């Protein structure tokens, strides 16, 4: 495996690789990768280092992570309104967690780069026709036509430009006044505001307004430069397409170290966490904060080995372990993993992904998740950490700002027969805005407890 003296951005190519799309035209692939290498970075090394420092606070139990966004971003759904509405939900959830639990919340979006998805099978049947599986818009199209499913490397260039556009708008929103804490009421969308979740959120917003008025009356500086007027939103995605990630890797002019400048944080998925595999090799060498998904099959020895590979310097904030066990397994599998990591000395962030271990197919053939299972896994995650005396550092959820009907249950009790009403995801089911806000209140209660 890689060592700092021998690692380079292309060293992953000598390792076995999973989830490779099988680009049909190598010359075209090399041309696109060459073009990407000449383009400006999407994020900067200093921003990634700042996130790592903030995550070190989470590892010390002094902050909490909210990592949230789309399952798989779509080239067709990157309008300003859609980006704004997704940001609204993330900001609302962060306010609920911060106000309700009294801890700083580090906001990381699954956004501006989450265009590729791992698949359990290379092919799928649609309408009786077998064709290559949809792997995200960075690879092929979700249109169920065999010719549209052929991997096309030019889509990586499109993904870069879509990511740049999204980041440009996010920076404008988060630094230009939209995320101002004095505007918490305007984050509540119309279809949410009349719901029980929306009314509960508005009550918090009103309390924040009163607190700001009190602070101003007491002479606290709330002028334009005050921290309440801006927020930091970091970006993340699964580092699945290593040709793209290699092309986006740059040497930091200050530290001389390699950073993957496609996002602030990258993670390794459940299907690509082979210790001798290409994805681990690549991410072991970049200096970004790294996430590692751990499913119910993870064992203590494997996790300790992965910690040594990905965090050889025992650097707080470097490694986030993202448990995605499923509601029925989290309390039996997670304790032994936490114990092993504690004994290893690695100061990691523990995060709960309550989505991916709780997916099932409804009678109509649509993948879905039940809100009660999502909440149940989070409760189990918190219970284990309480038992072990460790800090439940964050949650990792798939959501949208739209009024979709993709996950069952929640306060409005979405039923299976309602799934077809507004089921728009290109891959996995997402929580809608009401369900997301409801979940934030529940997590805040667990943090207080």
Buried (B, 14 or more C-beta within 10 A) or exposed (E): BBEEEEBEBEBBEEBEBBBBBEBEBEEEBEBBBEBBEEBEBBBBBEBBBBBBEBBBBBBBEEBBBBBBBBBBBBBEBBEEEBBBBBBBBBBBBBBBBBBBBEBBBBBBBBBBBBBBBBBEEEEBEBEEEEBBBBBBBBBBBBEBEEEBBBBBBEBBBBBBEBBBBBBEBBEEBBBEEBBBBBBBEEBBBEBBEEBEBBEBBBEBBEEBBEEBEEBEEEEEEBEEEBEBBBBBBBBBBBBBBBBBBBBBBBEBEEEEBBBBBBBBBBBBBBBBBBBEBBBBBBBBBBBBBBBBBBBBEBEBEBBBBBBBBBBBEBBBBBBBBBBBBBBBBBBEBBBEBBEBBBEBEBBBBBBBBBBBBBBEEBEEEBBBBBBEBBBBBBBBBBBBBEEBEBBBBBBBBBBBBBBBBBBBBBBBEBEBEEBEEEBEBBBBBBBBBBBBBBBBBBBBEBBEE
